[in-house]
Amino acid sequence: METLNLYNTLSRKKEVFEPIYPPNVGMYVCGPTVYGDPHLGHARPAITFDLVFRYLKFLKYKVRYVRNITDVGHLENDADEGEDKIAKKARLEQLEPMEIAQFYTDRYHKFMDALNVQRPGIEPRASGHIPEQIETIQKILDAGYAYESNGSVYFDVLKYNQDQHYGKLSGRVLDELLATTRDNLDGQHEKRNTPDFALWKKASPEHIMRWKSPWSVGFPGWHIECTAMGCKYLGDTFDIHGGGMDLLFPHHESEIAQACIANKVEPTKYWMHNNMITINGQKMGKSLGNFITLEQFFTGSHESLEKAYSPMTIRFFVLQAHYRSTLDFSNEALQSAEKGLKRLQEAKKTLQTLTHRDDASIALNPEIAKLPDNCRIAMNDDFNSPIVIANLFEAVRIINIAQDQKIQLSNADLDVLKTLFDVYYTEILGLSDESEHNNSDLVDGLMQMILDIRQQAKINKDYATSDRIRDALTALNIVVKDGKDGATWSV
Amino acid sequence: METLNLYNTLSRKKEVFEPIYPPNVGMYVCGPTVYGDPHLGHARPAITFDLVFRYLKFLKYKVRYVRNITDVGHLENDADEGEDKIAKKARLEQLEPMEIAQFYTDRYHKFMDALNVQRPGIEPRASGHIPEQIETIQKILDAGYAYESNGSVYFDVLKYNQDQHYGKLSGRVLDELLATTRDNLDGQHEKRNTPDFALWKKASPEHIMRWKSPWSVGFPGWHIECTAMGCKYLGDTFDIHGGGMDLLFPHHESEIAQACIANKVEPTKYWMHNNMITINGQKMGKSLGNFITLEQFFTGSHESLEKAYSPMTIRFFVLQAHYRSTLDFSNEALQSAEKGLKRLQEAKKTLQTLTHRDDASIALNPEIAKLPDNCRIAMNDDFNSPIVIANLFEAVRIINIAQDQKIQLSNADLDVLKTLFDVYYTEILGLSDESEHNNSDLVDGLMQMILDIRQQAKINKDYATSDRIRDALTALNIVVKDGKDGATWSV
């Protein structure tokens, strides 16, 4: 029970988690590309690795959590204008990719905060680590596993595969990759072989984000940023590398290849991947009309949504499935999650009002006693959040029976239940009570009701009630002013 | 009235604001050094230039607002351990400056959000722009206005002053600077002359943040980041450069010198500086025991604070003084600001409840009619927020008289007042009603009161009241459950 086991994509089995430098844990997770609004595809890995981060901290590990921001965008100037004309434009009149990247970075943070996803310890931007990437590329070139072609630099996959195994993470077979010829696509004519990937790309005239390098004015290939930044902040080999399953190939496969050449060691001890989401059984895609942003979920402003779903509903829904299962979003499933979450929230509130019974047995109720162990075993079994949630629902059942006075709970029983909610519901699953926020309408409505009752009491000469209201409002620091248009109030 | 005038520190007079590429405006403001918790010295420039940013947008300018994050820290490894021992330590076990920088960047954002300071369009990190800084330094070296010394590079202030004027912004006199000899301090022995400043510093063995450069493994000098990043995102010459008056010298003076050599043009058309803050008449300083962080202000957890002051109280207090005046924080002054803000908030609420009188004159009340003009004139006169606030208080006076039915307001009068609050209170001054947030205690208190009244009504067999409460709660989506331990509720 005390050992954390996690599924390592690299070995394709569950392994005991043994960090390289305990009690330190280094974790790198692939973050967002900040050229679009955050959507479900961002929410699932963020929540998955937030669960991992929270649980590792609960286990008293000292976690250095790095999640990158991919801001080396592929924005282009309007080619119609011609390069000369663009060069003559004042900088201020030109599109500035960093302005777009900053906008979507801020949006990403806003929505991840709403989902109660904790911020990583370091959030490095790809554009902010150009020297480190150039240095890593140079190491690969020096080792002879990359070649320059027309100002761009490519990783030589075939040469790498001679003494190492390109495909060991993703299970892809190189011969099959070789058979796929995609001429004229993505610098294909510059490559020696189809599976080779870019480490550095020479910028075309209209490409806006560009830096000097020994090879050309250009920009880094996609895979190199994670190798350079992971190594910079976590060392040549670190404990956990996470991301969505869509990143297995070519991104993570290529990261391994880059690191094994540049640093001469495997970059990561445990590779973790969350499975994909679908919407009504279909892959989410802009062309399918089922591309729903988080803002649309939170506000209900997408035609395929029957209503708005709160951030906590989304979070709870994601955690109700194990991270390695696929997850299908539908109105039905979300509404069921919403109801389930509400039951948990209400039971948590009820728990605060339950009083222990002096006539209860001093021994712990065995049904309650096993719940924390069940949760711990589930988390230690590859972060099995659905089983944790099932055990919380078992606690709900017991709380509701106790509320109906059908069983008697001792002080110790209540303590175990409260700790269970504090630890698993709040700390590890990261669920929170949303009604804490933005309830000004509710306050206005309640105050209106109270002022009406007070008014009615005065009319009825029921001074006991109106005095009680006055005193209770004073205790809440609320001042009521009577005017000719009626009473107004302020805190 | 339609022309914006602002005080240009460079010319020492108010000038008509004429952007270089209208309707675009480029604005660069010196942001925080993220190695400490945000305090009042961060709040004032952030709020000042937030006012400028908001007003420029209100005037329909297209503002590109850049505010940097200085994260090239001066953290050192523990020298006692010796360089060898440190080199052998695993990366994960070492102090990582970026983790500290990220922590304080997140804290800065959190507190600036609380102060309702809008995020800038681009927030570049100094550590993320090393190539740009190296390139700028190289340009200055190539032009002959810098020299290398022992792996570090210094700007040659005396040579620069031969054909340009070092001191034109700050009014410092070079001869006086030369007379100040500070031997052995800050690489003094490497400099040709005392006023020379570092463009690049060779890193000592224990210095953690370090990058390769043509001169040494080291780190950029403080002033060069703003020159490199301002130019990158806003062009060689941009409209507004802002910051606190403490940055006038040497920071901004040196920025001008660097840009005039590297880019051969003045970097900035209008230099704006907010004045300093004091606490009870004294400069704020850690040694004086009056160093108060924003968190301490918001929670009241500093021995010299009589109570907590809300973020909006701090914001309002800052805006009550003109940005070029000094500003003294004291409990008395803050409590007075708190009361003033409350009067504004209450009047704004009252305004929503006022109804127009059909017997009111159709012509606008002249006392109301002049208020928007007064506010606009004040803002156009170098962002004179205290005069805007004085006019809002004049509106409060009128609203309160109208509430007491002593004057009659037409629909047009009410519209002008509402627009005045929308535009100046909310949009430009950026004040907001804090009670909108975190009022769950209030909701709990009000609900307890309502349930008590309902309970009492049932005991009194006053079914009219208990039914009215039931219906009103249903309308607010509140469900009450009666249990043996009393009633509980949920939304």
Interface residues (C-beta under 8 A of the other chain):
Chain A: I20 Y21 N24 V25 G26 R64 A90 R91 L92 E93 E96 M98 E99 Q102 F103 D106 H109 R119 P120 G121 I122 E123 P124 R125 S127 G128 H129 I130 P131 E135 W211 K212 Y233 L234 G235 D236 F238 K342 Q345 E346 K349 T350 T353 L354 T355 Q403 D404 Q405 S435 E436 H437 N438 N439 S440 L442 V443 G445 L446 M447 M449 I450 D452 I453 Q456 D462 T465 R468 I469 A472 L473 A475 L476 G483 K484 D485 G486 T488 S490 V491
Chain B: I20 Y21 N24 V25 G26 R64 A90 R91 L92 E93 E96 M98 E99 Q102 F103 D106 H109 R119 P120 G121 I122 E123 P124 R125 S127 G128 H129 I130 P131 E135 W211 K212 Y233 L234 G235 D236 F238 K342 Q345 E346 K349 T350 T353 L354 T355 Q403 D404 Q405 S435 E436 H437 N438 N439 S440 L442 V443 G445 L446 M447 Q448 M449 I450 D452 I453 Q456 D462 T465 R468 I469 A472 L473 A475 L476 G483 K484 D485 G486 T488 S490 V491
